[in-house]
Amino acid sequence: MPPKMSFRDFALLLLLTAAVVLIHGYHLGVEDQAIYLPAVKKLLDPGLYPRDALFFLAQTRLTLLIAIVAFTVRITHLPLDAVVFLWHFVSVYLFLWGCLRLSRRCFSAGVAQWAGVAMVVSVITIPIAGTLMLMMDQYLHPRTLATAAVLFAACAVLDRKLSTFAWVALAGVIHPQIALFGCVHLALLAWRVPRWTPAALVMPDLPYWAPPNAAWRELLATRPDWLIFQWRWYEWLGAFGPIALLPCFARLGEQRGTPAMRHICRRLALSGGLTVAAGLLVNGVPQLHRFIPLQPMRTLHLLYIALFLFGGGLLGEFVLRKRAWRWALLFLPLCSGMFYAQRHVFPDSPHIEWPGRTPRNDWVEAFDWVRQNTPRDAYLALDPRHMERPGEDHHGFRAFAERGMMADYTKDRGVVGLFPELAYAWRDQVRAREAWKTFQLAGFQQLRAKYGVTWVVVERPGVAGLNCPYANPTVMVCRLE
């Protein structure tokens, strides 16, 4: 059994959690939080987003984290941005704790255990092959907390404890996809003697699950991260690399006399190979295309965690040891490189968007003005690809403005992929703004007549004839009259 956690262990994890924030940054309302943060605000104030809530509630109703964050706001009376930051910090802490627990199942030396965790800290925002998923996000995401629960479940599997089911259930109510993928890995970890039969390898006749509608099929074609046959060579290297390296780690574990590491690496390589095969099958068989948005290649997530955790542990045991200069020689350049990369991901925003801090991004400032100066039932139109515009830094309009908007191309399509009944509405609203960059006053008036749009956010220099009560060096907020 691994040693019990000491006060020193908890303190070191606290420092490493702070290091994650300092190295990789922290951001509010970006990327997937454009979906999750409006759901929290809708729960706190049901009157918000009266016309477009389905574009985020369809997905967020599957996670308990929305209710947890809203409940925390109510009982603490803290501002929402402070609560979101605190839960992000807690999620990262639990994630690293899970890594430490797993590391202690595989390494007896403390230097190796902590070297593994330090390696995860250093590269924690690394992309997972071509999935557009990171090992951990730079903001509060249900995935982080659910992954921590899966790591705790993996330790319980190794210890043959019934608490495995409790951890899996917790992961399931936080992020069902992570729990589902985690169950694949955990089942193979728990399976003591795999027995293969020829019948298991025979492909059965498949029922025909046709793609739901034409609009959904059009959406699918816009997601190369889902369509793995469109991946680049280095993305495929990122998929098969961990599957090839983990058996090498298993052999090292066998030579070192650590059966836990050997067992974990072998089974993860097996489950990773099976799930990659599943991804190829889902993408290659038309009858299964309906399941492409489930993104089976994201099962590689746990393999990446194990790869860096065990790789760092082996470096700690055989190379770093207790030589401080060796630790510095490895981790200082690595952390500096990751810091540099994050500054290029969000170049026009502070590296750490502290709670309560005045926005320093022109787009976010405009969204904040909308929140303070437009009616609660205001309905806005923006460039459908506004989250991809230079200087926008992937910030979600709904997350800051607390106002409804026409469906966007970047984030809403991810929800629509999972819920095809929204596909026609999404396609109609995105198509209506395909010529956004050349819109004149008449085009905006058509949006008002057809969709009830009352305000628009446009980039400078703006459009002649629009009444724009707010403008900054990048964007303008204009009323349609």
C-alpha positions in Angstrom: 0.0 0.0 0.0 1.3 3.5 -0.7 2.1 5.8 2.2 -0.6 8.0 3.6 -0.6 11.7 2.6 1.3 14.0 5.0 0.9 17.7 5.6 4.1 18.1 3.4 2.4 16.3 0.6 -0.7 18.4 0.7 1.5 21.6 0.8 3.6 20.5 -2.2 0.5 19.7 -4.2 -0.8 23.2 -3.3 2.5 24.7 -4.6 2.3 22.6 -7.8 -1.3 23.7 -8.4 -0.2 27.3 -8.1 2.6 26.5 -10.6 0.1 25.2 -13.1 -1.8 28.5 -13.0 1.4 30.5 -13.2 2.9 28.5 -16.1 -0.1 27.8 -18.1 -2.3 30.7 -17.2 -5.9 31.1 -16.3 -8.8 32.5 -18.4 -12.5 33.2 -17.9 -15.2 32.6 -20.5 -13.0 31.2 -23.2 -13.4 28.2 -25.5 -15.7 25.6 -23.9 -16.6 28.1 -21.1 -18.6 29.9 -23.8 -21.0 27.0 -23.3 -20.6 26.3 -19.6 -20.5 29.8 -18.1 -23.8 30.9 -19.6 -25.4 27.8 -18.2 -24.3 28.8 -14.7 -25.6 32.3 -15.2 -28.9 31.0 -16.5 -29.3 28.8 -13.4 -28.6 31.8 -11.2 -30.9 34.1 -13.2 -33.5 32.1 -15.3 -34.6 35.2 -17.1 -31.3 35.4 -19.1 -30.9 34.1 -22.7 -34.7 33.7 -23.4 -34.2 32.9 -27.1 -30.9 31.0 -27.5 -30.4 29.0 -24.3 -30.9 25.6 -26.1 -27.5 26.1 -27.8 -25.8 25.6 -24.5 -28.3 24.0 -22.2 -28.6 20.9 -24.4 -25.0 20.0 -23.4 -24.6 21.5 -20.0 -27.7 19.8 -18.5 -25.5 16.6 -18.5 -23.0 17.9 -15.9 -23.6 18.5 -12.2 -20.7 21.0 -12.1 -23.1 23.8 -13.3 -25.3 23.3 -10.3 -22.3 23.0 -8.0 -20.9 26.3 -9.1 -24.2 28.0 -8.9 -24.8 26.6 -5.4 -21.4 27.8 -4.3 -22.2 31.3 -5.5 -25.5 31.3 -3.5 -24.1 30.0 -0.2 -20.8 32.1 -0.2 -22.2 35.3 -1.9 -18.9 35.5 -3.7 -18.8 36.9 -7.2 -19.2 34.3 -9.9 -15.8 34.9 -11.4 -14.2 34.3 -8.0 -16.1 31.0 -7.5 -15.2 29.8 -11.0 -11.5 30.5 -10.2 -11.7 28.7 -6.9 -13.3 25.6 -8.4 -10.7 25.6 -11.2 -7.9 25.7 -8.5 -9.7 22.8 -6.6 -10.1 20.8 -9.8 -6.4 21.2 -10.7 -5.4 20.2 -7.1 -7.5 17.1 -7.3 -6.2 16.2 -10.7 -2.6 16.4 -9.4 -3.5 14.5 -6.3 -4.9 11.7 -8.5 -1.6 11.7 -10.4 0.4 11.4 -7.2 -1.7 8.5 -6.0 -1.2 6.7 -9.2 2.5 7.5 -9.2 2.9 6.0 -5.7 1.4 2.7 -7.0 4.3 2.5 -9.5 7.3 4.1 -7.8 8.7 3.5 -4.3 11.1 6.4 -4.3 9.7 9.8 -3.4 11.9 11.5 -6.0 10.4 9.4 -8.8 6.8 10.0 -7.5 7.2 13.7 -7.5 9.2 13.9 -10.7 6.2 12.2 -12.4 3.8 14.8 -11.0 6.2 17.6 -11.9 6.3 16.4 -15.5 2.5 16.4 -15.7 2.5 20.0 -14.2 5.1 21.1 -16.9 3.1 19.8 -19.9 -0.4 19.8 -18.6 -1.8 21.9 -21.5 -0.3 19.7 -24.2 -2.8 18.8 -27.0 -4.0 15.2 -27.3 -3.1 14.1 -30.9 -5.6 15.8 -33.3 -8.6 15.9 -31.0 -8.4 19.7 -30.1 -8.4 18.5 -26.5 -5.8 19.4 -24.0 -4.5 17.2 -21.1 -6.1 19.9 -18.9 -7.7 23.3 -19.9 -6.6 26.7 -18.7 -10.0 27.4 -17.3 -12.6 25.6 -15.2 -13.9 22.6 -17.2 -15.9 19.6 -16.0 -13.4 17.4 -17.8 -10.6 18.3 -15.2 -12.7 17.3 -12.2 -14.0 14.1 -13.9 -10.5 13.1 -14.9 -9.4 13.5 -11.2 -12.2 11.1 -10.3 -11.1 8.6 -13.0 -7.5 8.7 -11.6 -8.8 8.0 -8.1 -10.9 5.2 -9.6 -7.8 3.7 -11.3 -6.1 3.6 -7.9 -9.2 1.9 -6.4 -9.1 -0.7 -9.2 -5.5 -1.5 -8.4 -6.4 -1.9 -4.8 -9.5 -4.0 -5.6 -11.8 -1.6 -3.7 -15.5 -1.1 -4.2 -15.0 2.6 -4.1 -14.1 2.3 -7.8 -17.8 2.5 -8.5 -18.3 5.6 -6.4 -15.5 7.4 -8.3 -16.8 6.4 -11.7 -20.3 7.6 -10.7 -18.8 10.9 -9.6 -17.0 11.2 -12.9 -20.3 10.3 -14.7 -22.3 13.1 -13.2 -19.5 15.7 -13.8 -18.6 14.7 -17.4 -20.3 11.6 -18.9 -17.9 11.4 -21.9 -14.8 11.2 -19.6 -16.5 8.7 -17.4 -17.4 6.5 -20.4 -13.9 6.6 -21.8 -12.5 6.0 -18.3 -14.7 2.9 -17.9 -13.1 1.4 -21.0 -9.6 1.8 -19.5 -10.7 0.8 -16.0 -12.5 -2.3 -17.2 -9.3 -3.6 -18.8 -7.3 -2.6 -15.7 -9.6 -4.7 -13.6 -9.7 -7.6 -16.0 -7.1 -10.0 -14.6 -6.9 -12.6 -17.4 -8.0 -11.5 -20.8 -9.3 -14.3 -22.9 -9.8 -13.7 -26.6 -12.0 -16.0 -28.7 -12.3 -16.0 -32.5 -16.0 -15.0 -32.2 -15.0 -11.8 -30.4 -13.1 -10.7 -33.6 -15.9 -11.3 -36.0 -17.6 -8.1 -37.1 -21.4 -8.4 -36.8 -23.9 -7.1 -39.2 -24.5 -3.4 -38.3 -27.8 -1.7 -38.2 -28.1 1.4 -40.3 -27.9 4.5 -38.1 -28.3 7.1 -40.7 -27.0 10.7 -40.0 -30.0 12.6 -38.7 -30.4 15.3 -41.3 -28.7 17.1 -44.1 -27.8 20.1 -41.9 -26.1 17.8 -39.4 -24.1 16.2 -42.3 -22.9 19.6 -43.4 -21.8 20.4 -39.9 -19.9 17.2 -39.7 -17.8 18.1 -42.7 -16.6 21.3 -40.9 -15.0 19.3 -38.1 -11.6 17.8 -39.2 -10.8 17.1 -35.5 -13.8 14.6 -35.6 -13.0 13.2 -39.0 -9.8 11.4 -38.2 -9.0 10.4 -41.8 -8.3 14.1 -42.3 -5.7 14.3 -39.6 -2.2 15.3 -40.5 0.7 12.9 -40.1 1.9 14.4 -36.8 -1.5 14.1 -35.3 -1.5 10.4 -36.1 2.0 10.2 -34.5 0.4 11.7 -31.4 -2.2 9.0 -31.5 0.1 6.0 -32.0 3.1 7.3 -30.0 1.7 6.6 -26.5 0.4 3.2 -27.6 3.9 2.3 -28.8 5.8 3.8 -25.8 3.6 2.4 -23.0 4.7 -1.2 -23.6 8.3 0.0 -23.3 7.4 1.5 -19.9 5.8 -1.8 -19.0 9.0 -3.7 -19.7 11.0 -1.2 -17.6 8.4 -1.8 -14.8 8.9 -5.5 -15.1 12.7 -5.1 -14.9 12.3 -2.8 -11.8 10.0 -5.3 -10.1 7.0 -2.9 -10.1 4.0 -5.0 -11.3 1.6 -2.1 -10.9 3.4 0.0 -13.5 3.8 -3.0 -15.8 0.1 -3.9 -15.5 -1.1 -0.3 -16.0 1.0 0.4 -19.1 0.1 -2.9 -20.8 -3.6 -2.5 -20.2 -3.6 1.2 -21.2 -1.7 0.3 -24.4 -4.3 -2.4 -25.1 -7.3 -0.1 -24.3 -5.8 2.7 -26.3 -5.3 0.4 -29.3 -8.9 -0.9 -29.1 -10.3 2.6 -28.9 -8.2 3.9 -31.8 -9.6 0.9 -33.8 -13.1 2.0 -32.6 -12.4 5.5 -33.9 -11.3 4.2 -37.3 -14.4 2.0 -37.4 -16.8 4.8 -36.5 -15.2 7.1 -39.1 -14.9 4.4 -41.8 -18.3 2.7 -41.6 -21.2 5.0 -42.9 -23.7 3.2 -40.6 -21.7 4.5 -37.6 -21.2 8.1 -38.6 -23.8 9.2 -36.1 -21.3 8.3 -33.4 -18.5 10.5 -34.7 -19.3 13.4 -32.4 -18.7 11.1 -29.4 -15.0 11.4 -30.5 -13.7 8.0 -29.5 -10.1 9.2 -30.1 -10.4 11.3 -26.9 -9.9 8.0 -25.0 -6.2 8.8 -25.6 -6.5 11.4 -22.8 -5.7 8.9 -20.0 -2.8 7.4 -22.0 -1.2 10.9 -22.3 -1.5 11.4 -18.5 0.1 8.0 -17.9 2.8 8.6 -20.5 4.0 11.8 -18.9 3.5 10.7 -15.3 5.5 7.5 -15.7 8.0 9.1 -18.1 8.7 11.8 -15.5 8.9 9.2 -12.8 11.5 7.1 -14.7 13.5 10.2 -15.3 13.4 11.1 -11.7 14.5 7.6 -10.6 17.3 7.1 -13.1 18.4 10.6 -14.2 17.3 13.5 -12.0 17.5 11.8 -8.6 18.2 14.3 -5.9 20.4 16.6 -8.0 18.7 20.1 -8.0 20.6 21.2 -11.1 19.3 18.3 -13.1 15.8 19.1 -12.1 16.4 22.8 -13.1 18.0 21.7 -16.4 14.9 19.7 -17.4 12.0 21.6 -16.0 13.0 25.3 -16.5 13.3 25.1 -20.3 10.2 22.9 -20.4 8.1 25.2 -18.3 9.4 28.3 -20.2 8.4 26.7 -23.5 4.9 26.0 -22.3 4.6 29.5 -20.9 5.7 30.9 -24.2 3.2 28.7 -26.1 0.3 29.9 -23.8 1.2 33.5 -24.4 0.7 32.8 -28.2 -2.6 31.1 -27.6 -4.0 34.1 -25.8 -1.8 37.0 -27.0 -4.3 39.8 -26.4 -5.3 38.8 -22.9 -3.6 38.8 -19.5 -1.8 35.5 -18.9 -3.9 35.1 -15.7 -7.3 36.7 -15.8 -7.7 37.2 -12.1 -11.2 37.5 -10.6 -12.5 41.0 -10.4 -9.8 42.3 -12.8 -11.0 45.0 -15.3 -11.1 43.5 -18.8 -8.0 44.3 -20.9 -9.3 42.8 -24.1 -11.2 45.0 -26.5 -13.7 42.4 -27.4 -14.4 41.5 -23.7 -14.7 45.2 -22.9 -17.4 45.5 -25.6 -19.2 42.4 -24.3 -19.1 43.9 -20.8 -20.6 47.1 -22.1 -23.4 45.2 -23.7 -24.2 43.6 -20.3 -24.4 46.9 -18.5 -26.1 49.0 -21.2 -28.6 46.9 -23.2 -32.0 45.5 -22.2 -32.0 42.0 -20.7 -34.0 40.7 -23.7 -31.7 42.2 -26.2 -30.8 39.8 -29.1 -27.5 40.4 -30.8 -25.7 39.3 -34.0 -22.0 39.0 -34.3 -19.6 37.6 -36.9 -20.4 33.9 -36.7 -16.7 33.3 -36.5 -16.0 36.1 -34.0 -14.2 33.8 -31.6 -11.6 33.2 -34.3 -11.0 36.9 -35.0 -7.5 38.4 -34.3 -7.5 39.8 -30.8 -10.6 38.0 -29.6 -8.7 35.3 -27.9 -11.6 32.8 -28.0 -13.8 34.6 -25.5 -17.5 33.7 -25.6 -20.0 36.5 -26.0 -22.8 35.0 -23.9 -20.3 34.3 -21.0 -19.7 38.0 -20.6 -22.6 39.9 -22.1 -25.3 37.8 -20.5 -27.4 38.5 -23.6 -28.8 36.3 -26.3 -27.1 36.0 -29.7 -27.6 34.3 -33.0 -25.8 30.9 -33.2 -22.1 31.1 -33.8 -20.0 28.9 -36.0 -17.2 28.1 -33.6 -18.7 26.7 -30.4 -22.4 26.2 -31.0 -21.7 23.7 -33.7 -20.0 21.4 -31.1 -23.3 21.2 -29.2 -25.3 20.8 -32.5 -23.1 17.8 -33.4 -24.3 16.0 -30.3 -27.9 17.2 -30.6 -28.9 17.1 -34.3 -32.3 18.5 -33.7 -30.7 21.9 -33.4 -28.9 21.5 -36.8 -31.3 23.3 -39.1 -31.7 26.3 -36.8 -27.9 26.5 -36.4 -27.3 26.3 -40.2 -30.0 28.8 -41.0 -28.6 31.4 -38.6 -24.9 30.9 -39.6 -25.8 31.0 -43.4 -27.7 34.3 -42.8 -24.4 35.9 -41.9 -22.0 34.2 -44.4 -21.3 37.6 -46.0 -20.8 39.3 -42.6 -17.6 41.1 -43.6 -19.4 42.9 -46.5 -22.7 43.6 -44.7 -24.2 47.0 -45.2 -27.1 48.6 -43.3 -29.6 46.7 -45.4 -28.1 43.4 -44.4 -28.4 44.2 -40.7 -32.0 45.3 -41.2 -32.8 42.0 -42.7 -31.4 40.3 -39.6 -33.7 42.5 -37.5 -36.7 41.7 -39.7 -36.2 37.9 -39.9 -34.6 37.0 -36.5 -35.5 39.9 -34.3 -31.9 41.1 -33.8 -31.8 44.4 -32.0 -28.0 45.0 -31.6 -24.9 44.1 -33.5 -21.2 43.9 -32.6 -19.0 44.9 -35.6 -15.3 45.4 -36.1 -14.0 48.8 -37.0 -14.3 50.9 -39.1 -18.0 49.9 -38.8 -20.8 50.4 -41.3 -22.3 53.6 -42.5 -25.7 54.3 -41.1 -25.4 52.3 -37.9 -26.1 54.0 -34.6 -23.1 52.9 -32.4 -23.2 54.2 -28.8 -20.1 52.2 -27.9 -16.8 51.9 -29.7 -13.2 51.0 -28.7 -10.1 50.6 -31.0 -11.2 47.2 -32.2 -15.0 46.8 -32.2 -18.3 48.8 -32.0 -21.7 48.0 -30.5 -24.5 49.3 -32.6 -28.3 49.5 -32.2 -30.6 48.4 -35.0 -33.5 50.8 -35.3 
